[in-house]
Amino acid sequence: MELIVSLAIGILAGSGIWLLLRPRTFQVIIGLSLLSYAVNLFIFGMGRLRVGAPPVLDPAAGGDISRYADPLPQALVLTAIVISFAMTALFLVVLLASRGLTRSDHVDGREGGS
């Protein structure tokens, strides 16, 4: 299972970086999204998820930390999802405004090419 998650993270990160280097606005936005998905999977995978363990300490059960799940990775991934959604919306607005001003879909404003 670790190999599958590692391959998924690697493929998402590699595809995201490749798309970030492309000159088209839509490809840059998709590349940023893929890269943020790779980072989210990495953080989630490093959290060592435990099934059936409560994430919050129960005062009646005692202070044995090993019986509880770590809530920090879930909180970090949830925060990263919200931030990446806002970042994607901001980039869409800025890049669409740039496209309207330059009449080109290229990031650098030049016509033609790949």
Number of C-alpha atoms within 10 A of each C-alpha: 6 8 8 9 14 15 12 16 21 16 15 21 21 16 17 23 16 14 22 21 11 15 17 18 22 18 16 21 20 16 23 21 22 22 25 21 21 23 18 21 18 18 17 17 15 10 15 11 14 12 8 9 12 13 14 10 14 11 7 6 8 9 11 9 9 8 15 17 19 18 13 13 19 16 12 13 19 13 12 17 16 11 13 17 13 12 15 16 13 12 17 15 12 12 20 17 12 18 16 11 10 15 13 17 19 20 16 12 15 12 11 8 6 7
